[in-house]
Amino acid sequence: NALSTQEIYKKMLPSVVGIKTMFSTAGNSGYGYYGNQGSQAQGTGTGIVISSDGYVITNAHVIYKSGYNVDEVTVLMHDETEYTAEIVGYDVLSDIAVLKVEASNLVPAEIGDSDKLNVGDSAVAIGNPLGFDLFGTLTVGYISGLNREIDMDEVIMELIQTDAAINSGNSGGPLI
């Protein structure tokens, strides 16, 4: 009863969102005409709706940058509706974040059980590589490895390896 790649995409796309974060820091870019000016940065990523009342998960590194303040987090739905999001919480060690938007009747993703994965299983990633110009891009591949221990900034993470293309901007999106 496996779904086709097209059926997976159609089922999951309403649950996949874009995340845009505006960051700023005061006083790090020198003096301008109006005095000490800060710098700004923007980040984009992907997220997943996990409840119909507006809870979204993404990666912590999509909404957090050391040394920067978060000015605004925006969630872009598949139908191009935008919501300002509240950061409910995040953990940089496990690289997970929970956001909340004021919306109802959203389509939550069906969450699978990664303990049932096997090397060689098909894998589908949906996300926004390189920003929103490529919103909702689907890539396919296989589960290449399980329980891969990777040192990321001196934190050992146990990860799933896939050969489905995942680029900057896909962070926080689903691997199906």
C-alpha positions, 0 to 999 in steps of 0.5 A: 500500500505504498504511496507513489512519489506523486501521491506523497508530494500531494499529501505532504505539500499542504504540511510543508512551510517556508520559514523566513527569519530576520536577525539583527545585532546592534553596534557591529557594523561601525558608525554611519550617518546616524551613529552606531549602526547594527547589522542585519541578516536573513535566514530561510528554511523549511518547516512542518505543520504538526497541528491544525491549530498552528504549531510548526517545527523546524531546525533551531539553526533556522530561527537562531543565530549566535550573537543576533537578535530575532526580529521576526519569524514568518511562516509561508504556507504552500498557498502563499499565505504568510503568518508571523510566528511566535517562537515557542521554544528551541534547543540548539543541541538537538537542532529543533524549534517549535513555532506557533502561528495564529491559524486554524484548520491547517493540515498537520503532517503524518509523523512516521517512525524512524525506528522502522527505517532500513537502509535502502528504503526510498526517501523523499525530501520536500523543501525550499532549497536556496530560498523561496524561489524554489518553494516546494521542491521534491527530491528523491533518493534512498536511506543511505545509512542509519544511526550515523554519529556526526560531530556538529560543533562539538555535539555528537548527533545521531542522524539518518543519512540519505542521498536525496538532495538536501540543500541550504534552505531545506533545513527543517523540512520533512524527510519522508 
